[in-house]
């Protein structure tokens, strides 16, 4: 059946474009090395699960690592079992959850509003810088966002359906549970807080009657409790470390060393929502007004979405631990709000966006032709110089998509959003693919390439540093020397797994048998000046791999 308002030709065009973008999206996953620190960490933990056989307690470099729950590690471990350890297999789960988030957003918009809003929502989300970037990187934030979006969408539909459908509310509970098993209690805190705020603000308590608390809460607990209970039985201090240190202390104190200004996430929001900044600011500024026109006691999805966006931004702004990906769960809700704007209003915003797209593309193109002047002089400049060509390619995509819209080839808000979103999505993907050129700066893949298969069996020390990607590429752990960092908890559980100081390392380095060490260049220069026997094997921008002989 043809969707109302969408011609058969448009449907065919949109679907072909979506399929093409999916192929490109997945095809990019193995095109660049893993980057430090997050990608290396989240690739290595499931590799060690698979090789060590311990699927209960995550391990990093052979040490217990319980900062986050294991759901994504389990999924990536299964990916390795089927496909083998690789960059593609490591990133596959994250990429699939991103694509699934697009589907969920499209389905929600279709049920809440109409088919045109569905295409607009997917187009807007697929073109957002933050969504595209984190959909291609191996972190926990995209899978958390997927589960939160499923929970949000199922909740909204459960409240708006004329006939109650309990399974939708149970899906919301289950998705929230999977979110908790991905990144902790924040996945339960966000929906609960937004529901409370919505009820107070809209004076609408009707959603509480459809919560399915009697079935939903037991389902949520059945998903979340078993792993926490089993982990607490294995590790005596698990509950204190996981809930107090990793949740409360990180939020309330600067213990994680991630302090930023109070307005930090405002800037992240403006950058991450590119190119839809105009429409994003519009929905933020007007979302609260919709309460007055709807009447009390009637559920208002747009108001709930608006509170969702505002709350997440404020919640993480109040924290003493701030990282850019934290507000990724805002973006699907933001895309829904933009898609729900009146078509004429949205069309005007998108025409301005198209003009700015052409300007941005032209500016990036000119910059690519004068790249040497654009790149700031530093000891890393040489690694960034080859980015001129992909910058020019991205510029061309932006100019073409923006000009196509401005020339009148994309009439209506939906067609305009689709073609602009596709252009920006492809431009972002081209730039992300080009990140492979920066491997010597951000990845240890070239260090690992310096060792043959036989040499990888020799002792390997990591001196006052820890390259998160190196152990994945070597398919083995390293002996830590005078380094603790985020491995401090695991080292307290297994103190014999480290060499506490450089002096003890040098004593072990003295015998004639072959061994290797990774260290920063400054440390290498210092030890060479002290006459320590070392032969340079490989190097990146800031680290070296050396052999004893």
C-alpha positions in Angstrom: 0.0 0.0 0.0 1.4 3.4 -1.0 1.9 5.8 1.9 -0.5 8.8 1.8 1.4 11.9 0.8 4.3 10.0 -0.6 4.3 9.2 -4.3 5.5 5.8 -5.6 8.5 7.4 -7.2 9.4 9.2 -4.0 9.1 5.9 -2.0 11.3 4.1 -4.5 13.9 7.0 -4.4 13.9 7.2 -0.6 14.3 3.5 -0.1 17.1 3.2 -2.7 18.9 6.1 -1.0 18.4 4.5 2.4 19.8 1.2 1.2 22.8 2.8 -0.4 23.6 4.7 2.8 23.3 1.5 4.8 25.8 -0.2 2.5 28.2 2.7 2.8 27.6 2.8 6.6 28.6 -0.8 7.1 31.3 -0.7 4.5 33.2 2.0 6.4 33.5 -0.1 9.6 36.7 -1.9 8.7 38.3 0.9 6.7 40.3 2.5 9.5 42.2 1.2 12.5 40.8 1.3 16.1 41.6 4.6 17.9 42.7 5.2 21.4 41.4 5.0 24.0 37.7 4.0 23.8 37.8 1.9 20.6 40.8 -0.1 21.8 39.3 -0.7 25.2 35.9 -1.8 24.0 37.4 -4.0 21.3 39.8 -5.7 23.7 37.4 -6.5 26.6 35.2 -8.8 24.5 38.3 -10.3 22.9 39.5 -11.3 26.3 36.1 -12.6 27.2 36.2 -14.9 24.2 39.8 -16.0 24.7 39.7 -16.3 28.5 36.2 -17.8 28.7 35.0 -15.5 31.5 31.8 -14.0 30.3 30.7 -12.7 33.8 33.5 -10.3 34.8 34.9 -8.1 32.1 38.7 -8.0 31.9 41.1 -5.5 30.3 44.7 -6.5 29.9 43.9 -9.6 32.0 42.6 -7.5 34.9 39.1 -7.2 36.3 37.4 -4.2 34.7 34.0 -3.5 36.0 33.4 0.2 35.2 30.5 -0.8 32.9 28.1 -3.7 32.6 28.7 -6.4 30.0 25.8 -6.4 27.5 27.8 -4.7 24.6 30.9 -6.9 25.5 28.7 -10.0 25.1 27.4 -8.8 21.8 30.8 -7.9 20.4 32.2 -11.2 21.7 29.6 -13.1 19.7 30.5 -11.0 16.7 34.1 -12.1 17.1 33.0 -15.7 17.4 31.2 -15.5 14.1 33.5 -13.2 12.1 36.8 -13.3 14.0 38.4 -10.4 15.8 38.7 -7.4 13.4 37.9 -3.7 13.2 34.7 -4.6 11.3 33.6 -7.2 13.8 34.4 -4.9 16.7 32.4 -2.0 15.4 29.5 -4.0 13.9 27.2 -4.0 17.0 27.6 -0.3 17.4 26.8 0.4 13.8 23.8 -1.9 13.8 22.4 -0.3 16.9 22.7 3.1 15.1 20.9 1.8 12.0 18.2 0.3 14.3 17.8 3.6 16.1 17.0 5.2 12.7 14.3 2.5 12.1 12.8 3.0 15.6 12.7 6.8 15.1 11.1 6.4 11.7 8.5 4.0 13.0 7.7 6.2 16.0 7.2 9.3 13.8 5.0 7.3 11.4 2.7 6.1 14.2 2.7 9.5 16.1 2.2 11.7 13.0 2.4 10.5 9.4 4.6 8.8 6.8 6.2 12.1 5.7 7.3 12.8 9.3 8.8 9.3 9.4 11.1 10.1 6.4 11.9 13.5 7.8 12.9 12.1 11.2 15.2 9.5 9.7 16.7 12.0 7.3 17.4 14.5 10.1 18.9 12.0 12.4 21.0 10.3 9.7 22.6 13.7 8.9 23.5 14.8 12.5 27.2 15.0 13.1 27.1 13.4 16.6 24.9 10.6 15.5 27.0 9.7 12.4 30.3 10.0 14.2 29.3 7.8 17.2 27.5 5.4 15.0 30.9 4.7 13.4 33.0 4.6 16.5 33.2 1.8 19.0 31.8 3.2 22.3 29.0 2.3 24.6 27.0 5.5 23.9 25.3 4.4 20.7 24.0 1.1 22.0 22.8 3.0 25.2 21.1 5.5 22.9 19.4 2.7 20.9 17.9 1.1 24.1 16.8 4.5 25.5 15.2 5.4 22.1 13.4 2.1 22.0 12.2 2.7 25.5 11.1 6.2 24.7 9.3 5.3 21.4 7.5 2.3 23.0 6.4 4.5 25.9 5.1 7.2 23.6 3.2 4.8 21.4 1.8 3.0 24.5 0.4 6.3 25.7 -1.1 7.5 22.4 -2.7 4.3 21.1 -6.5 4.5 21.3 -6.6 0.8 22.4 -4.2 0.0 25.2 -1.4 -2.3 24.1 0.4 -3.7 27.1 3.2 -5.2 25.0 4.5 -1.7 24.1 4.9 -0.7 27.7 6.6 -4.0 28.4 9.0 -3.3 25.5 9.8 0.0 27.1 10.6 -1.7 30.4 12.8 -4.3 28.7 14.7 -1.7 26.6 15.4 0.3 29.8 16.7 -2.9 31.4 19.0 -3.5 28.4 20.2 0.1 28.7 21.1 -0.5 32.4 23.0 -3.6 31.4 24.9 -1.5 28.8 26.0 1.5 30.7 24.5 1.5 34.2 21.6 3.0 36.1 21.5 6.2 34.1 19.4 4.2 31.6 16.7 3.9 34.2 17.1 7.3 35.8 16.5 9.3 32.6 13.1 7.8 31.7 11.9 7.9 35.3 12.9 11.5 35.8 11.4 12.6 32.5 8.1 10.9 33.4 8.0 12.7 36.8 8.8 16.1 35.2 6.3 15.6 32.4 3.5 14.8 34.8 4.3 17.8 37.0 4.7 20.2 34.1 1.8 19.0 31.9 -0.4 18.2 34.9 -1.1 14.9 33.1 -1.0 11.7 35.2 -2.6 9.5 32.6 0.7 7.8 31.6 0.9 6.2 35.0 -2.3 4.2 34.3 -0.6 2.5 31.4 2.8 1.8 32.9 2.2 -1.9 33.4 4.1 -1.7 36.6 3.0 -5.2 37.8 4.6 -6.9 34.8 7.1 -4.3 33.7 9.1 -3.9 36.9 9.6 -7.7 37.3 10.7 -7.8 33.7 13.1 -4.9 34.2 14.6 -6.6 37.3 14.8 -10.0 35.6 17.1 -8.3 33.0 19.2 -6.2 35.3 19.6 -8.0 38.6 21.2 -11.4 37.7 24.5 -10.0 36.4 24.9 -7.5 39.3 24.1 -10.2 41.8 26.6 -12.7 40.2 29.3 -10.0 39.9 28.8 -9.1 43.6 29.3 -12.8 44.6 32.6 -12.9 42.6 34.0 -9.6 43.7 33.5 -8.6 47.3 33.8 -4.9 46.7 31.9 -4.8 43.5 28.8 -3.0 44.8 30.9 -0.2 46.4 33.1 0.3 43.4 30.4 -0.1 40.7 27.6 2.0 42.3 29.4 4.4 44.6 32.7 5.0 42.7 31.5 4.6 39.1 28.1 6.2 39.4 27.7 8.5 42.4 31.3 9.7 42.7 31.8 10.2 39.0 28.6 12.3 38.9 29.0 14.3 42.0 32.8 14.8 42.2 35.7 15.4 39.8 37.3 12.0 40.6 37.1 11.0 36.9 39.1 14.1 35.9 36.5 15.1 33.3 35.6 18.6 34.4 34.3 21.1 31.9 32.4 24.4 32.1 28.7 24.4 33.0 27.9 25.5 29.4 30.0 22.7 27.9 27.0 20.6 26.6 25.4 23.7 25.1 28.3 23.9 22.7 28.3 20.1 22.2 24.6 20.3 21.3 25.1 23.0 18.7 28.0 21.1 17.1 26.5 17.7 17.4 23.1 18.7 15.9 24.8 20.1 12.7 23.5 20.8 10.1 20.1 21.2 11.7 21.0 23.9 14.2 18.3 26.4 13.1 15.5 23.8 13.5 17.0 22.5 16.7 17.0 25.9 18.3 13.4 26.4 17.1 12.1 23.2 18.8 14.0 24.0 22.0 12.5 27.5 22.1 8.9 26.5 21.2 8.4 23.1 22.7 7.2 24.3 26.0 4.4 26.4 24.4 2.6 23.3 23.1 1.4 22.5 26.6 -1.0 25.4 26.6 -2.8 24.4 23.4 -3.4 20.8 24.1 -5.5 20.8 27.2 -4.9 19.2 30.5 -5.2 15.5 31.0 -4.3 14.6 27.4 -0.9 13.0 26.7 1.3 15.3 24.6 4.2 13.4 22.9 5.9 16.6 21.8 6.0 18.0 25.3 7.4 14.7 26.6 10.1 14.7 23.9 11.0 18.3 24.7 11.4 17.5 28.4 13.5 14.5 27.4 15.9 16.7 25.5 16.1 19.5 28.1 16.4 17.1 31.1 19.3 15.1 29.6 21.2 18.3 28.8 20.7 19.8 32.2 21.3 16.5 34.0 24.7 16.0 32.5 25.6 19.7 32.8 25.2 19.5 36.5 27.7 16.6 36.7 31.4 17.0 37.5 32.1 14.4 34.8 31.5 15.6 31.3 32.3 13.9 28.0 30.8 14.9 24.6 29.0 11.6 23.9 26.9 11.8 27.0 24.1 13.8 25.3 23.8 11.5 22.3 20.4 10.2 23.6 19.1 13.7 23.0 19.5 13.4 19.2 16.8 10.9 18.3 14.2 12.8 20.4 15.4 16.0 18.7 15.0 14.5 15.3 11.4 13.6 16.2 10.7 17.1 17.3 12.1 18.6 14.1 10.1 16.2 12.0 6.9 17.2 13.8 7.3 20.9 12.9 4.7 22.3 10.6 5.9 21.5 7.0 5.9 25.1 5.9 8.0 26.2 8.9 10.4 23.3 8.5 10.7 24.0 4.8 11.8 27.5 5.4 14.4 26.3 8.0 15.6 23.7 5.5 16.0 26.2 2.7 18.2 28.3 5.0 20.1 25.1 5.9 20.6 24.3 2.2 22.1 27.7 1.6 24.4 27.3 4.6 25.3 23.9 3.3 26.4 25.3 0.0 28.4 28.0 1.9 30.0 25.4 4.2 30.8 23.2 1.2 32.4 26.0 -0.7 34.4 27.1 2.4 35.6 23.5 3.0 36.5 23.2 -0.7 38.6 26.4 -0.6 40.2 25.2 2.5 41.2 21.9 0.9 42.9 23.8 -1.9 45.0 25.8 0.7 45.3 23.0 3.3 48.9 23.8 4.3 47.7 27.2 5.5 44.7 25.8 7.3 46.5 23.2 9.3 48.1 24.7 12.4 51.8 24.1 12.6 52.7 21.3 15.1 54.7 18.1 15.4 51.6 16.3 14.0 51.0 18.5 11.0 52.4 16.0 8.6 49.8 13.5 9.5 47.0 15.9 8.8 48.2 17.1 5.4 46.7 14.1 3.4 43.2 15.1 4.7 43.0 17.8 2.0 41.6 15.3 -0.6 38.8 13.8 1.5 38.0 17.3 2.7 37.5 18.3 -1.0 35.3 15.3 -1.6 33.1 16.1 1.4 32.9 19.7 0.2 31.7 18.5 -3.2 28.9 16.4 -1.6 27.7 19.3 0.4 27.6 21.8 -2.5 25.8 19.3 -4.7 23.1 18.4 -2.1 22.6 22.0 -1.0 22.4 23.3 -4.6 20.0 20.5 -5.6 17.6 21.7 -2.9 18.0 25.4 -3.7 17.5 24.7 -7.4 14.0 23.5 -6.6 14.7 19.9 -7.4 13.5 18.9 -3.9 10.1 20.4 -3.3 8.4 20.1 0.1 9.9 19.6 3.6 10.2 15.9 3.3 12.1 15.8 0.0 14.3 18.7 1.2 15.2 16.9 4.4 15.9 13.6 2.7 18.4 15.0 0.2 20.1 17.4 2.7 20.3 14.5 5.2 21.8 12.2 2.6 24.4 14.7 1.5 25.5 15.5 5.0 25.6 11.8 6.0 27.8 11.0 3.1 30.0 14.0 3.8 30.5 13.0 7.4 31.2 9.4 6.4 33.9 10.5 3.9 35.6 12.5 6.6 35.4 9.6 9.1 36.9 7.3 6.5 39.8 9.7 6.1 40.6 9.2 9.8 42.6 6.2 8.7 45.3 8.6 7.7 45.7 9.6 11.3 46.5 6.1 12.6 50.0 7.0 13.6 48.6 9.7 15.9 45.7 7.9 17.5 46.3 4.1 17.1 48.8 1.5 18.0 48.3 -0.6 14.9 51.7 0.3 13.5 53.4 -0.7 16.7 51.8 -4.1 16.5 52.8 -4.4 12.9 56.4 -4.2 14.0 56.3 -7.6 15.6 56.3 -10.9 13.8 54.1 -13.8 14.9 57.0 -15.4 16.7 58.1 -12.2 18.4 54.7 -11.7 19.8 55.3 -14.6 22.2 58.2 -12.8 23.9 57.8 -10.8 27.1 56.3 -7.4 26.3 56.3 -4.5 28.8 54.3 -1.3 28.7 56.4 1.3 30.6 54.5 4.2 32.2 51.9 4.1 29.4 49.1 1.8 28.1 48.1 1.8 24.5 44.5 0.6 24.5 44.6 -0.6 20.9 47.9 -2.5 21.1 46.7 -5.5 23.0 43.8 -6.0 20.6 46.1 -6.0 17.5 48.7 -8.2 19.2 45.9 -10.5 20.5 47.7 -10.7 23.9 48.1 -8.7 27.1 51.2 -6.8 28.2 53.1 -6.4 31.5 52.4 -3.0 33.0 55.3 -1.0 34.4 54.7 1.9 36.8 51.2 2.5 35.3 47.8 2.1 36.8 45.2 4.6 35.4 41.8 3.0 34.9 43.4 -0.4 35.5 43.8 0.5 39.2 40.9 -1.6 40.4 42.1 -4.7 38.6 45.6 -4.2 39.9 44.3 -4.0 43.4 42.7 -7.4 42.8 45.9 -8.8 41.3 48.9 -6.8 42.6 51.4 -9.3 41.2 50.3 -8.4 37.6 52.3 -5.2 37.5 55.9 -4.1 37.9 55.6 -1.2 40.3 58.6 0.9 39.2 61.0 1.5 36.4 64.0 0.3 38.4 62.5 -3.2 38.7 61.7 -3.2 35.0 65.4 -2.4 34.2 66.5 -5.4 36.4 64.2 -7.7 34.4 65.4 -6.0 31.1 69.0 -6.9 31.7 69.1 -10.7 30.9 70.1 -11.5 27.3 66.8 -13.2 26.3 64.7 -11.3 23.8 61.9 -9.0 25.1 60.1 -5.9 23.9 58.7 -2.7 25.5 56.4 0.1 24.6 57.0 3.5 26.0 56.6 7.2 25.2 59.4 8.8 23.2 60.5 10.9 26.1 61.0 7.8 28.2 62.9 6.1 25.4 65.3 9.1 25.0 65.9 9.1 28.7 66.7 5.4 28.9 68.9 5.6 25.8 70.9 8.4 27.4 71.4 6.2 30.5 72.9 3.5 28.3 70.0 1.0 28.6 70.3 -1.4 25.7 67.3 -0.9 23.3 66.7 -1.2 19.6 63.9 0.8 17.9 61.4 -1.6 16.2 58.5 0.7 15.4 57.1 4.1 16.4 54.0 6.2 16.2 53.6 9.9 16.9 54.2 9.7 20.6 55.2 6.0 21.4 57.9 3.6 20.5 58.3 -0.1 20.4 61.8 -1.3 21.3 63.6 -4.6 21.5 66.2 -5.7 24.1 68.5 -6.9 21.3 
